[in-house]
Amino acid sequence: MNDELKATMMIAAEVKEQVVALETDLKIKKARLKEVQGQILKVLEMTGIEKVSGHGYTFFPTTKASVKTPKMIEEKELLFAFLREKNIFMEFASVNSASLNSLYNTLSAEAEEAGMLEFDMPGVNPPTYYTQLTMRRS
């Protein structure tokens, strides 16, 4: 192994350690922020204050509705029927990229084992291949 490669590997290892440390610190700071925001929200709710300004920010509670994506097949079928009835199915129907890639790779491997030289999935462009460096602690 040449000296230039060793030096570059050392730099990559150092930068990787810095990134991991920053991500860890950010995770801790986000958790602390969420905790402090909860305390402020509690005070605003208890006192009936609608909003308060200070330190360059305006603090105020917001309420949002949130629904969960159906998990059960029956629930999904009902939702999809509703979306089709409203003629908006294609605007809302989507496939998770990770799930699509997993399915594609599984079906492609099965096709290869069955002796098929080429595999394609209707509506999906051929894969783009890329190479990246993986860094694991040794």
C-alpha positions as CSV (number, residue, x, y, z in Angstrom):
1,M,0.0,0.0,0.0
2,N,1.5,3.3,-1.0
3,D,2.0,6.3,1.4
4,E,-0.5,8.5,-0.5
5,L,-3.3,5.9,-0.1
6,K,-2.4,5.5,3.6
7,A,-2.5,9.2,4.2
8,T,-5.9,9.6,2.4
9,M,-7.3,6.6,4.4
10,M,-6.2,8.3,7.6
11,I,-8.0,11.6,6.6
12,A,-11.2,9.6,5.7
13,A,-11.1,7.9,9.1
14,E,-10.6,11.2,10.9
15,V,-13.4,12.9,9.0
16,K,-15.7,9.9,9.6
17,E,-15.1,10.1,13.3
18,Q,-15.9,13.9,13.3
19,V,-19.1,13.2,11.4
20,V,-20.2,10.5,13.8
21,A,-19.4,12.8,16.7
22,L,-21.4,15.7,15.2
23,E,-24.4,13.4,14.4
24,T,-24.3,12.1,18.0
25,D,-24.2,15.7,19.4
26,L,-27.0,16.8,17.0
27,K,-29.2,13.9,18.2
28,I,-28.6,14.9,21.8
29,K,-29.3,18.6,21.1
30,K,-32.5,17.7,19.2
31,A,-33.8,15.7,22.1
32,R,-33.0,18.5,24.5
33,L,-34.8,21.0,22.2
34,K,-37.8,18.8,22.1
35,E,-37.8,18.5,25.9
36,V,-37.5,22.3,26.4
37,Q,-40.2,23.0,23.8
38,G,-42.5,20.7,25.7
39,Q,-41.9,22.6,28.8
40,I,-42.7,25.9,27.1
41,L,-45.8,24.4,25.5
42,K,-47.0,23.2,28.9
43,V,-46.6,26.7,30.4
44,L,-48.4,28.3,27.5
45,E,-51.3,25.9,27.8
46,M,-51.6,26.2,31.5
47,T,-51.5,30.0,31.4
48,G,-53.7,30.4,28.3
49,I,-51.0,32.5,26.6
50,E,-51.5,32.3,22.8
51,K,-48.0,33.4,21.9
52,V,-44.9,35.0,23.4
53,S,-41.8,36.5,21.8
54,G,-38.2,36.5,23.0
55,H,-34.6,35.7,22.0
56,G,-35.4,36.2,18.3
57,Y,-38.3,33.7,18.2
58,T,-42.1,33.8,18.6
59,F,-43.3,30.8,20.5
60,F,-46.9,29.6,20.0
61,P,-48.8,26.3,20.0
62,T,-50.0,24.8,16.7
63,T,-52.4,21.9,16.4
64,K,-52.3,19.6,13.4
65,A,-54.3,16.6,12.5
66,S,-52.4,13.5,11.5
67,V,-53.6,10.1,10.1
68,K,-51.7,6.9,9.9
69,T,-51.1,5.0,6.6
70,P,-53.3,1.9,6.5
71,K,-51.4,-1.3,7.4
72,M,-54.0,-4.0,7.0
73,I,-54.9,-5.2,3.5
74,E,-58.6,-4.5,4.1
75,E,-57.9,-0.9,5.1
76,K,-55.7,-0.4,2.1
77,E,-58.4,-1.8,-0.2
78,L,-61.0,0.6,1.3
79,L,-58.7,3.6,0.9
80,F,-57.7,2.7,-2.7
81,A,-61.4,2.3,-3.6
82,F,-62.1,5.7,-2.1
83,L,-59.2,7.3,-4.1
84,R,-60.3,5.6,-7.3
85,E,-63.9,6.8,-6.7
86,K,-62.6,10.4,-6.3
87,N,-60.4,9.9,-9.5
88,I,-57.2,10.7,-7.5
89,F,-55.7,7.3,-7.1
90,M,-52.6,7.9,-9.3
91,E,-51.9,11.2,-7.5
92,F,-51.7,9.4,-4.2
93,A,-50.5,5.9,-5.1
94,S,-46.7,5.6,-4.6
95,V,-44.2,2.9,-3.8
96,N,-41.5,3.4,-1.3
97,S,-38.1,3.6,-3.0
98,A,-36.4,1.1,-0.7
99,S,-39.3,-1.4,-1.0
100,L,-39.2,-1.0,-4.8
101,N,-35.4,-1.6,-4.9
102,S,-35.7,-4.6,-2.6
103,L,-38.5,-6.1,-4.8
104,Y,-36.6,-5.4,-8.0
105,N,-33.4,-7.1,-6.6
106,T,-35.3,-10.1,-5.4
107,L,-37.2,-10.6,-8.7
108,S,-34.1,-9.9,-10.7
109,A,-32.1,-12.6,-8.8
110,E,-35.0,-15.0,-9.2
111,A,-35.0,-14.4,-13.0
112,E,-31.3,-14.8,-13.1
113,E,-31.5,-18.2,-11.3
114,A,-34.2,-19.2,-13.7
115,G,-31.8,-18.6,-16.6
116,M,-33.3,-15.3,-17.8
117,L,-30.5,-13.0,-19.1
118,E,-32.5,-9.8,-18.8
119,F,-35.1,-8.8,-16.3
120,D,-37.3,-5.7,-16.5
121,M,-40.2,-4.6,-14.4
122,P,-43.1,-2.8,-16.2
123,G,-43.1,0.9,-15.5
124,V,-39.6,0.9,-13.9
125,N,-36.5,2.2,-15.7
126,P,-33.5,-0.1,-15.8
127,P,-31.3,0.3,-12.7
128,T,-28.5,2.8,-12.4
129,Y,-25.4,1.3,-11.0
130,Y,-22.9,3.2,-8.9
131,T,-20.0,2.3,-6.7
132,Q,-19.3,3.8,-3.4
133,L,-16.8,3.3,-0.7
134,T,-18.0,1.6,2.5
135,M,-16.2,2.3,5.8
136,R,-16.6,-0.2,8.6
137,R,-14.7,-0.3,11.9
138,S,-12.2,-3.1,11.9
